Amino acid sequence: MNCFKKSSLRISGAKLQSYPEYHFDIQLEKQNYQIINGTVYVQDHKPCAGAVVQITQINCRDNTRSLLGYTLTDENGYYLFSIKAKAHMNYELAVYASLL
């Protein structure tokens, strides 16, 4: 099965059986993405669950800023972004405390 950028694969839970095995061959198109990940801690060095991490792209040529997105930290304070980084851009992370 070939999967391209806008393709998806859905399997209804009602159609899955407890014994049969399902095998899929999926070909992913090579992409030039980078992973940015880390852990957010509070002052006493404990992981901060539910913090918001925001990533902004800054154009080095004219200093324009573009918000790329947000993610939340998990129960261990871990976050992850996947971005298509560009050579003439800088990236800024901002972290906002959990409201929980």
Biopython code that builds the backbone (N, CA, C, O; Angstrom):
import numpy as np
from Bio.PDB.StructureBuilder import StructureBuilder

atoms = [
    (1, "MET", "N", (0.847, -1.166, 0.000)),
    (1, "MET", "CA", (0.000, 0.000, 0.000)),
    (1, "MET", "C", (0.895, 1.232, 0.000)),
    (1, "MET", "O", (1.771, 1.364, 0.854)),
    (2, "ASN", "N", (0.683, 2.120, -0.938)),
    (2, "ASN", "CA", (1.434, 3.367, -0.990)),
    (2, "ASN", "C", (0.635, 4.460, -0.313)),
    (2, "ASN", "O", (-0.556, 4.622, -0.580)),
    (3, "CYS", "N", (1.275, 5.203, 0.551)),
    (3, "CYS", "CA", (0.629, 6.328, 1.220)),
    (3, "CYS", "C", (1.411, 7.577, 0.875)),
    (3, "CYS", "O", (2.625, 7.627, 1.070)),
    (4, "PHE", "N", (0.742, 8.559, 0.378)),
    (4, "PHE", "CA", (1.377, 9.815, 0.042)),
    (4, "PHE", "C", (0.884, 10.887, 0.978)),
    (4, "PHE", "O", (0.103, 10.610, 1.888)),
    (5, "LYS", "N", (1.332, 12.112, 0.766)),
    (5, "LYS", "CA", (1.104, 13.209, 1.697)),
    (5, "LYS", "C", (-0.325, 13.291, 2.232)),
    (5, "LYS", "O", (-0.518, 13.412, 3.442)),
    (6, "LYS", "N", (-1.321, 13.229, 1.363)),
    (6, "LYS", "CA", (-2.684, 13.476, 1.814)),
    (6, "LYS", "C", (-3.494, 12.188, 1.939)),
    (6, "LYS", "O", (-4.722, 12.233, 2.015)),
    (7, "SER", "N", (-2.821, 11.057, 1.960)),
    (7, "SER", "CA", (-3.510, 9.781, 2.108)),
    (7, "SER", "C", (-3.591, 9.408, 3.575)),
    (7, "SER", "O", (-2.787, 9.859, 4.390)),
    (8, "SER", "N", (-4.551, 8.596, 3.896)),
    (8, "SER", "CA", (-4.654, 8.101, 5.263)),
    (8, "SER", "C", (-5.174, 6.676, 5.238)),
    (8, "SER", "O", (-5.735, 6.219, 4.242)),
    (9, "LEU", "N", (-4.982, 5.994, 6.332)),
    (9, "LEU", "CA", (-5.416, 4.618, 6.476)),
    (9, "LEU", "C", (-6.286, 4.540, 7.713)),
    (9, "LEU", "O", (-5.862, 4.929, 8.801)),
    (10, "ARG", "N", (-7.490, 4.044, 7.553)),
    (10, "ARG", "CA", (-8.390, 3.910, 8.698)),
    (10, "ARG", "C", (-8.850, 2.462, 8.803)),
    (10, "ARG", "O", (-9.190, 1.825, 7.806)),
    (11, "ILE", "N", (-8.852, 1.969, 10.009)),
    (11, "ILE", "CA", (-9.352, 0.627, 10.278)),
    (11, "ILE", "C", (-10.371, 0.758, 11.391)),
    (11, "ILE", "O", (-10.053, 1.231, 12.481)),
    (12, "SER", "N", (-11.571, 0.348, 11.122)),
    (12, "SER", "CA", (-12.626, 0.432, 12.126)),
    (12, "SER", "C", (-12.393, -0.620, 13.196)),
    (12, "SER", "O", (-12.118, -1.780, 12.889)),
    (13, "GLY", "N", (-12.503, -0.210, 14.454)),
    (13, "GLY", "CA", (-12.304, -1.130, 15.568)),
    (13, "GLY", "C", (-13.250, -2.314, 15.526)),
    (13, "GLY", "O", (-12.890, -3.409, 15.958)),
    (14, "ALA", "N", (-14.460, -2.109, 15.010)),
    (14, "ALA", "CA", (-15.444, -3.182, 14.942)),
    (14, "ALA", "C", (-15.015, -4.266, 13.954)),
    (14, "ALA", "O", (-15.470, -5.405, 14.056)),
    (15, "LYS", "N", (-14.153, -3.930, 13.008)),
    (15, "LYS", "CA", (-13.729, -4.893, 11.998)),
    (15, "LYS", "C", (-12.481, -5.665, 12.409)),
    (15, "LYS", "O", (-12.097, -6.618, 11.732)),
    (16, "LEU", "N", (-11.848, -5.271, 13.498)),
    (16, "LEU", "CA", (-10.654, -5.971, 13.957)),
    (16, "LEU", "C", (-11.049, -7.201, 14.763)),
    (16, "LEU", "O", (-11.946, -7.143, 15.604)),
    (17, "GLN", "N", (-10.383, -8.294, 14.503)),
    (17, "GLN", "CA", (-10.627, -9.526, 15.238)),
    (17, "GLN", "C", (-9.494, -9.720, 16.241)),
    (17, "GLN", "O", (-8.411, -9.157, 16.078)),
    (18, "SER", "N", (-9.743, -10.508, 17.263)),
    (18, "SER", "CA", (-8.730, -10.694, 18.291)),
    (18, "SER", "C", (-7.566, -11.569, 17.829)),
    (18, "SER", "O", (-6.460, -11.420, 18.348)),
    (19, "TYR", "N", (-7.771, -12.467, 16.882)),
    (19, "TYR", "CA", (-6.711, -13.385, 16.487)),
    (19, "TYR", "C", (-5.989, -13.010, 15.189)),
    (19, "TYR", "O", (-4.760, -13.063, 15.165)),
    (20, "PRO", "N", (-6.681, -12.638, 14.117)),
    (20, "PRO", "CA", (-5.980, -12.380, 12.850)),
    (20, "PRO", "C", (-4.955, -11.254, 12.972)),
    (20, "PRO", "O", (-5.104, -10.331, 13.773)),
    (21, "GLU", "N", (-3.921, -11.361, 12.159)),
    (21, "GLU", "CA", (-2.906, -10.317, 12.105)),
    (21, "GLU", "C", (-3.101, -9.520, 10.828)),
    (21, "GLU", "O", (-3.442, -10.068, 9.780)),
    (22, "TYR", "N", (-2.881, -8.235, 10.934)),
    (22, "TYR", "CA", (-2.960, -7.352, 9.781)),
    (22, "TYR", "C", (-1.571, -6.790, 9.528)),
    (22, "TYR", "O", (-0.939, -6.261, 10.442)),
    (23, "HIS", "N", (-1.095, -6.900, 8.305)),
    (23, "HIS", "CA", (0.219, -6.389, 7.939)),
    (23, "HIS", "C", (0.040, -5.359, 6.834)),
    (23, "HIS", "O", (-0.699, -5.580, 5.874)),
    (24, "PHE", "N", (0.720, -4.241, 6.981)),
    (24, "PHE", "CA", (0.633, -3.178, 5.992)),
    (24, "PHE", "C", (2.034, -2.759, 5.587)),
    (24, "PHE", "O", (2.911, -2.594, 6.435)),
    (25, "ASP", "N", (2.239, -2.588, 4.308)),
    (25, "ASP", "CA", (3.481, -2.014, 3.800)),
    (25, "ASP", "C", (3.178, -0.569, 3.447)),
    (25, "ASP", "O", (2.376, -0.289, 2.557)),
    (26, "ILE", "N", (3.824, 0.340, 4.151)),
    (26, "ILE", "CA", (3.582, 1.764, 3.932)),
    (26, "ILE", "C", (4.882, 2.405, 3.491)),
    (26, "ILE", "O", (5.915, 2.248, 4.143)),
    (27, "GLN", "N", (4.829, 3.120, 2.395)),
    (27, "GLN", "CA", (6.001, 3.843, 1.910)),
    (27, "GLN", "C", (5.794, 5.321, 2.205)),
    (27, "GLN", "O", (4.808, 5.921, 1.776)),
    (28, "LEU", "N", (6.722, 5.891, 2.933)),
    (28, "LEU", "CA", (6.642, 7.305, 3.264)),
    (28, "LEU", "C", (7.583, 8.090, 2.366)),
    (28, "LEU", "O", (8.728, 7.697, 2.141)),
    (29, "GLU", "N", (7.083, 9.198, 1.862)),
    (29, "GLU", "CA", (7.913, 10.068, 1.040)),
    (29, "GLU", "C", (8.964, 10.723, 1.919)),
    (29, "GLU", "O", (8.662, 11.188, 3.018)),
    (30, "LYS", "N", (10.195, 10.758, 1.436)),
    (30, "LYS", "CA", (11.272, 11.366, 2.214)),
    (30, "LYS", "C", (10.987, 12.855, 2.400)),
    (30, "LYS", "O", (10.703, 13.570, 1.438)),
    (31, "GLN", "N", (11.064, 13.299, 3.621)),
    (31, "GLN", "CA", (10.835, 14.698, 3.959)),
    (31, "GLN", "C", (12.067, 15.240, 4.664)),
    (31, "GLN", "O", (12.863, 14.481, 5.217)),
    (32, "ASN", "N", (12.217, 16.531, 4.641)),
    (32, "ASN", "CA", (13.354, 17.168, 5.296)),
    (32, "ASN", "C", (12.859, 17.887, 6.552)),
    (32, "ASN", "O", (12.804, 19.116, 6.594)),
    (33, "TYR", "N", (12.503, 17.111, 7.567)),
    (33, "TYR", "CA", (11.984, 17.672, 8.808)),
    (33, "TYR", "C", (12.984, 17.481, 9.941)),
    (33, "TYR", "O", (13.784, 16.545, 9.931)),
    (34, "GLN", "N", (12.927, 18.362, 10.892)),
    (34, "GLN", "CA", (13.761, 18.257, 12.079)),
    (34, "GLN", "C", (12.855, 18.078, 13.290)),
    (34, "GLN", "O", (11.729, 18.576, 13.322)),
    (35, "ILE", "N", (13.357, 17.369, 14.268)),
    (35, "ILE", "CA", (12.637, 17.155, 15.518)),
    (35, "ILE", "C", (13.245, 18.064, 16.577)),
    (35, "ILE", "O", (14.461, 18.090, 16.771)),
    (36, "ILE", "N", (12.382, 18.804, 17.254)),
    (36, "ILE", "CA", (12.795, 19.616, 18.401)),
    (36, "ILE", "C", (12.065, 19.037, 19.599)),
    (36, "ILE", "O", (10.835, 18.984, 19.616)),
    (37, "ASN", "N", (12.815, 18.606, 20.598)),
    (37, "ASN", "CA", (12.172, 18.045, 21.777)),
    (37, "ASN", "C", (12.928, 18.465, 23.022)),
    (37, "ASN", "O", (14.058, 18.950, 22.953)),
    (38, "GLY", "N", (12.291, 18.271, 24.150)),
    (38, "GLY", "CA", (12.926, 18.627, 25.409)),
    (38, "GLY", "C", (12.011, 18.334, 26.575)),
    (38, "GLY", "O", (10.946, 17.738, 26.415)),
    (39, "THR", "N", (12.433, 18.753, 27.734)),
    (39, "THR", "CA", (11.660, 18.558, 28.956)),
    (39, "THR", "C", (11.586, 19.882, 29.692)),
    (39, "THR", "O", (12.583, 20.592, 29.820)),
    (40, "VAL", "N", (10.394, 20.208, 30.177)),
    (40, "VAL", "CA", (10.175, 21.428, 30.958)),
    (40, "VAL", "C", (10.115, 21.029, 32.430)),
    (40, "VAL", "O", (9.407, 20.096, 32.809)),
    (41, "TYR", "N", (10.866, 21.751, 33.245)),
    (41, "TYR", "CA", (10.898, 21.495, 34.683)),
    (41, "TYR", "C", (10.425, 22.730, 35.437)),
    (41, "TYR", "O", (10.569, 23.852, 34.952)),
    (42, "VAL", "N", (9.858, 22.521, 36.628)),
    (42, "VAL", "CA", (9.534, 23.620, 37.530)),
    (42, "VAL", "C", (10.770, 23.897, 38.383)),
    (42, "VAL", "O", (11.778, 23.201, 38.261)),
    (43, "GLN", "N", (10.697, 24.912, 39.248)),
    (43, "GLN", "CA", (11.870, 25.359, 39.999)),
    (43, "GLN", "C", (12.525, 24.277, 40.847)),
    (43, "GLN", "O", (13.745, 24.287, 41.008)),
    (44, "ASP", "N", (11.758, 23.352, 41.391)),
    (44, "ASP", "CA", (12.352, 22.306, 42.233)),
    (44, "ASP", "C", (12.809, 21.088, 41.414)),
    (44, "ASP", "O", (12.963, 19.994, 41.957)),
    (45, "HIS", "N", (13.023, 21.283, 40.119)),
    (45, "HIS", "CA", (13.543, 20.268, 39.198)),
    (45, "HIS", "C", (12.603, 19.081, 39.010)),
    (45, "HIS", "O", (13.049, 17.980, 38.691)),
    (46, "LYS", "N", (11.314, 19.301, 39.206)),
    (46, "LYS", "CA", (10.315, 18.274, 38.910)),
    (46, "LYS", "C", (9.736, 18.569, 37.529)),
    (46, "LYS", "O", (9.609, 19.735, 37.155)),
    (47, "PRO", "N", (9.381, 17.526, 36.759)),
    (47, "PRO", "CA", (8.798, 17.746, 35.436)),
    (47, "PRO", "C", (7.501, 18.542, 35.527)),
    (47, "PRO", "O", (6.720, 18.369, 36.463)),
    (48, "CYS", "N", (7.282, 19.407, 34.556)),
    (48, "CYS", "CA", (6.095, 20.263, 34.526)),
    (48, "CYS", "C", (5.100, 19.710, 33.509)),
    (48, "CYS", "O", (5.251, 19.933, 32.308)),
    (49, "ALA", "N", (4.096, 18.997, 33.979)),
    (49, "ALA", "CA", (3.062, 18.438, 33.110)),
    (49, "ALA", "C", (2.081, 19.532, 32.706)),
    (49, "ALA", "O", (1.724, 20.385, 33.518)),
    (50, "GLY", "N", (1.647, 19.503, 31.447)),
    (50, "GLY", "CA", (0.618, 20.429, 30.975)),
    (50, "GLY", "C", (1.110, 21.820, 30.618)),
    (50, "GLY", "O", (0.293, 22.707, 30.373)),
    (51, "ALA", "N", (2.415, 22.041, 30.580)),
    (51, "ALA", "CA", (2.937, 23.348, 30.155)),
    (51, "ALA", "C", (2.731, 23.497, 28.647)),
    (51, "ALA", "O", (2.729, 22.511, 27.911)),
    (52, "VAL", "N", (2.561, 24.728, 28.203)),
    (52, "VAL", "CA", (2.404, 25.009, 26.780)),
    (52, "VAL", "C", (3.757, 25.452, 26.227)),
    (52, "VAL", "O", (4.390, 26.357, 26.771)),
    (53, "VAL", "N", (4.193, 24.816, 25.152)),
    (53, "VAL", "CA", (5.426, 25.207, 24.474)),
    (53, "VAL", "C", (5.027, 25.717, 23.088)),
    (53, "VAL", "O", (4.391, 25.009, 22.307)),
    (54, "GLN", "N", (5.413, 26.951, 22.806)),
    (54, "GLN", "CA", (5.060, 27.614, 21.549)),
    (54, "GLN", "C", (6.316, 27.753, 20.696)),
    (54, "GLN", "O", (7.386, 28.073, 21.214)),
    (55, "ILE", "N", (6.193, 27.516, 19.396)),
    (55, "ILE", "CA", (7.337, 27.707, 18.497)),
    (55, "ILE", "C", (6.997, 28.771, 17.463)),
    (55, "ILE", "O", (5.940, 28.737, 16.833)),
    (56, "THR", "N", (7.925, 29.721, 17.304)),
    (56, "THR", "CA", (7.768, 30.826, 16.365)),
    (56, "THR", "C", (8.953, 30.820, 15.410)),
    (56, "THR", "O", (10.096, 30.608, 15.815)),
    (57, "GLN", "N", (8.663, 31.055, 14.146)),
    (57, "GLN", "CA", (9.699, 31.142, 13.117)),
    (57, "GLN", "C", (10.002, 32.618, 12.866)),
    (57, "GLN", "O", (9.081, 33.420, 12.709)),
    (58, "ILE", "N", (11.286, 32.985, 12.827)),
    (58, "ILE", "CA", (11.693, 34.376, 12.625)),
    (58, "ILE", "C", (12.556, 34.453, 11.369)),
    (58, "ILE", "O", (13.592, 33.795, 11.272)),
    (59, "ASN", "N", (12.116, 35.264, 10.411)),
    (59, "ASN", "CA", (12.849, 35.436, 9.166)),
    (59, "ASN", "C", (14.071, 36.312, 9.422)),
    (59, "ASN", "O", (13.933, 37.442, 9.889)),
    (60, "CYS", "N", (15.260, 35.805, 9.122)),
    (60, "CYS", "CA", (16.505, 36.550, 9.361)),
    (60, "CYS", "C", (16.650, 37.754, 8.439)),
    (60, "CYS", "O", (17.369, 38.697, 8.766)),
    (61, "ARG", "N", (15.983, 37.735, 7.301)),
    (61, "ARG", "CA", (16.117, 38.818, 6.321)),
    (61, "ARG", "C", (15.356, 40.071, 6.734)),
    (61, "ARG", "O", (15.879, 41.181, 6.641)),
    (62, "ASP", "N", (14.119, 39.890, 7.189)),
    (62, "ASP", "CA", (13.305, 41.071, 7.519)),
    (62, "ASP", "C", (12.741, 41.044, 8.939)),
    (62, "ASP", "O", (11.960, 41.918, 9.313)),
    (63, "ASN", "N", (13.129, 40.058, 9.718)),
    (63, "ASN", "CA", (12.731, 39.927, 11.125)),
    (63, "ASN", "C", (11.227, 39.696, 11.331)),
    (63, "ASN", "O", (10.716, 39.926, 12.427)),
    (64, "THR", "N", (10.516, 39.246, 10.294)),
    (64, "THR", "CA", (9.095, 38.933, 10.467)),
    (64, "THR", "C", (8.964, 37.632, 11.242)),
    (64, "THR", "O", (9.801, 36.735, 11.134)),
    (65, "ARG", "N", (7.904, 37.548, 12.020)),
    (65, "ARG", "CA", (7.666, 36.400, 12.892)),
    (65, "ARG", "C", (6.394, 35.681, 12.456)),
    (65, "ARG", "O", (5.396, 36.313, 12.111)),
    (66, "SER", "N", (6.447, 34.354, 12.478)),
    (66, "SER", "CA", (5.285, 33.534, 12.149)),
    (66, "SER", "C", (5.124, 32.455, 13.212)),
    (66, "SER", "O", (6.038, 31.670, 13.459)),
    (67, "LEU", "N", (3.966, 32.427, 13.829)),
    (67, "LEU", "CA", (3.674, 31.388, 14.813)),
    (67, "LEU", "C", (3.471, 30.071, 14.074)),
    (67, "LEU", "O", (2.616, 29.975, 13.194)),
    (68, "LEU", "N", (4.256, 29.057, 14.429)),
    (68, "LEU", "CA", (4.136, 27.747, 13.792)),
    (68, "LEU", "C", (3.197, 26.821, 14.545)),
    (68, "LEU", "O", (2.544, 25.976, 13.933)),
    (69, "GLY", "N", (3.116, 26.966, 15.870)),
    (69, "GLY", "CA", (2.214, 26.101, 16.610)),
    (69, "GLY", "C", (2.550, 25.981, 18.079)),
    (69, "GLY", "O", (3.475, 26.610, 18.592)),
    (70, "TYR", "N", (1.763, 25.148, 18.735)),
    (70, "TYR", "CA", (1.873, 24.900, 20.173)),
    (70, "TYR", "C", (1.890, 23.397, 20.403)),
    (70, "TYR", "O", (1.428, 22.619, 19.569)),
    (71, "THR", "N", (2.421, 23.012, 21.532)),
    (71, "THR", "CA", (2.273, 21.643, 22.004)),
    (71, "THR", "C", (2.203, 21.686, 23.524)),
    (71, "THR", "O", (2.632, 22.659, 24.144)),
    (72, "LEU", "N", (1.671, 20.645, 24.114)),
    (72, "LEU", "CA", (1.594, 20.533, 25.573)),
    (72, "LEU", "C", (2.598, 19.497, 26.045)),
    (72, "LEU", "O", (2.857, 18.512, 25.354)),
    (73, "THR", "N", (3.162, 19.720, 27.221)),
    (73, "THR", "CA", (4.052, 18.716, 27.795)),
    (73, "THR", "C", (3.224, 17.566, 28.368)),
    (73, "THR", "O", (2.090, 17.759, 28.808)),
    (74, "ASP", "N", (3.805, 16.381, 28.356)),
    (74, "ASP", "CA", (3.124, 15.224, 28.932)),
    (74, "ASP", "C", (3.361, 15.176, 30.442)),
    (74, "ASP", "O", (3.879, 16.131, 31.020)),
    (75, "GLU", "N", (2.986, 14.074, 31.077)),
    (75, "GLU", "CA", (3.105, 13.960, 32.538)),
    (75, "GLU", "C", (4.558, 13.990, 33.015)),
    (75, "GLU", "O", (4.823, 14.214, 34.196)),
    (76, "ASN", "N", (5.496, 13.764, 32.094)),
    (76, "ASN", "CA", (6.925, 13.815, 32.426)),
    (76, "ASN", "C", (7.580, 15.126, 32.005)),
    (76, "ASN", "O", (8.804, 15.252, 32.056)),
    (77, "GLY", "N", (6.772, 16.104, 31.588)),
    (77, "GLY", "CA", (7.293, 17.395, 31.158)),
    (77, "GLY", "C", (7.873, 17.395, 29.749)),
    (77, "GLY", "O", (8.477, 18.383, 29.331)),
    (78, "TYR", "N", (7.699, 16.306, 29.016)),
    (78, "TYR", "CA", (8.307, 16.141, 27.693)),
    (78, "TYR", "C", (7.447, 16.780, 26.606)),
    (78, "TYR", "O", (6.220, 16.694, 26.642)),
    (79, "TYR", "N", (8.101, 17.420, 25.641)),
    (79, "TYR", "CA", (7.409, 17.974, 24.476)),
    (79, "TYR", "C", (8.187, 17.612, 23.217)),
    (79, "TYR", "O", (9.363, 17.253, 23.282)),
    (80, "LEU", "N", (7.511, 17.712, 22.059)),
    (80, "LEU", "CA", (8.139, 17.395, 20.788)),
    (80, "LEU", "C", (7.468, 18.192, 19.679)),
    (80, "LEU", "O", (6.242, 18.294, 19.638)),
    (81, "PHE", "N", (8.263, 18.755, 18.786)),
    (81, "PHE", "CA", (7.798, 19.405, 17.564)),
    (81, "PHE", "C", (8.491, 18.747, 16.386)),
    (81, "PHE", "O", (9.619, 18.269, 16.511)),
    (82, "SER", "N", (7.826, 18.720, 15.255)),
    (82, "SER", "CA", (8.448, 18.359, 13.994)),
    (82, "SER", "C", (8.254, 19.553, 13.071)),
    (82, "SER", "O", (7.123, 19.960, 12.804)),
    (83, "ILE", "N", (9.357, 20.112, 12.585)),
    (83, "ILE", "CA", (9.257, 21.284, 11.713)),
    (83, "ILE", "C", (10.117, 21.083, 10.476)),
    (83, "ILE", "O", (11.076, 20.311, 10.481)),
    (84, "LYS", "N", (9.756, 21.788, 9.428)),
    (84, "LYS", "CA", (10.581, 21.822, 8.224)),
    (84, "LYS", "C", (11.429, 23.084, 8.339)),
    (84, "LYS", "O", (11.024, 24.157, 7.892)),
    (85, "ALA", "N", (12.599, 22.948, 8.935)),
    (85, "ALA", "CA", (13.468, 24.093, 9.198)),
    (85, "ALA", "C", (14.043, 24.635, 7.896)),
    (85, "ALA", "O", (14.351, 23.885, 6.970)),
    (86, "LYS", "N", (14.177, 25.948, 7.850)),
    (86, "LYS", "CA", (14.709, 26.628, 6.669)),
    (86, "LYS", "C", (15.978, 27.370, 7.057)),
    (86, "LYS", "O", (16.103, 27.866, 8.176)),
    (87, "ALA", "N", (16.921, 27.443, 6.119)),
    (87, "ALA", "CA", (18.241, 28.008, 6.405)),
    (87, "ALA", "C", (18.201, 29.478, 6.794)),
    (87, "ALA", "O", (19.006, 29.906, 7.621)),
    (88, "HIS", "N", (17.301, 30.258, 6.232)),
    (88, "HIS", "CA", (17.265, 31.696, 6.507)),
    (88, "HIS", "C", (16.289, 32.060, 7.631)),
    (88, "HIS", "O", (15.835, 33.200, 7.727)),
    (89, "MET", "N", (15.979, 31.090, 8.466)),
    (89, "MET", "CA", (15.041, 31.310, 9.569)),
    (89, "MET", "C", (15.688, 30.967, 10.907)),
    (89, "MET", "O", (16.543, 30.086, 10.995)),
    (90, "ASN", "N", (15.263, 31.678, 11.938)),
    (90, "ASN", "CA", (15.575, 31.319, 13.319)),
    (90, "ASN", "C", (14.288, 30.825, 13.954)),
    (90, "ASN", "O", (13.196, 31.107, 13.462)),
    (91, "TYR", "N", (14.419, 30.087, 15.049)),
    (91, "TYR", "CA", (13.253, 29.532, 15.721)),
    (91, "TYR", "C", (13.319, 29.876, 17.195)),
    (91, "TYR", "O", (14.372, 29.781, 17.825)),
    (92, "GLU", "N", (12.180, 30.278, 17.734)),
    (92, "GLU", "CA", (12.102, 30.700, 19.134)),
    (92, "GLU", "C", (11.060, 29.854, 19.851)),
    (92, "GLU", "O", (9.947, 29.671, 19.358)),
    (93, "LEU", "N", (11.426, 29.344, 21.010)),
    (93, "LEU", "CA", (10.481, 28.608, 21.848)),
    (93, "LEU", "C", (10.092, 29.483, 23.028)),
    (93, "LEU", "O", (10.941, 30.133, 23.637)),
    (94, "ALA", "N", (8.807, 29.494, 23.345)),
    (94, "ALA", "CA", (8.309, 30.171, 24.542)),
    (94, "ALA", "C", (7.543, 29.132, 25.345)),
    (94, "ALA", "O", (6.783, 28.344, 24.781)),
    (95, "VAL", "N", (7.739, 29.126, 26.647)),
    (95, "VAL", "CA", (7.085, 28.139, 27.514)),
    (95, "VAL", "C", (6.169, 28.866, 28.476)),
    (95, "VAL", "O", (6.568, 29.841, 29.113)),
    (96, "TYR", "N", (4.935, 28.387, 28.580)),
    (96, "TYR", "CA", (3.940, 28.955, 29.479)),
    (96, "TYR", "C", (3.576, 27.909, 30.523)),
    (96, "TYR", "O", (3.363, 26.743, 30.192)),
    (97, "ALA", "N", (3.506, 28.318, 31.760)),
    (97, "ALA", "CA", (3.239, 27.403, 32.874)),
    (97, "ALA", "C", (1.886, 26.726, 32.721)),
    (97, "ALA", "O", (0.958, 27.274, 32.126)),
    (98, "SER", "N", (1.800, 25.549, 33.262)),
    (98, "SER", "CA", (0.556, 24.791, 33.261)),
    (98, "SER", "C", (-0.500, 25.505, 34.088)),
    (98, "SER", "O", (-0.191, 26.104, 35.119)),
    (99, "LEU", "N", (-1.736, 25.443, 33.641)),
    (99, "LEU", "CA", (-2.844, 26.026, 34.393)),
    (99, "LEU", "C", (-3.446, 25.023, 35.362)),
    (99, "LEU", "O", (-4.360, 25.353, 36.118)),
    (100, "LEU", "N", (-2.941, 23.814, 35.339)),
    (100, "LEU", "CA", (-3.478, 22.758, 36.209)),
    (100, "LEU", "C", (-2.917, 22.855, 37.600)),
    (100, "LEU", "O", (-3.260, 22.046, 38.462)),
]
sb = StructureBuilder()
sb.init_structure("model")
sb.init_model(0)
sb.init_chain("A")
sb.init_seg("    ")
for serial, (resi, resn, name, xyz) in enumerate(atoms, 1):
    if name == "N":
        sb.init_residue(resn, " ", resi, " ")
    sb.init_atom(name, np.array(xyz, "f"), 0.0, 1.0, " ", f" {name:<3s}", serial, name[0])
structure = sb.get_structure()
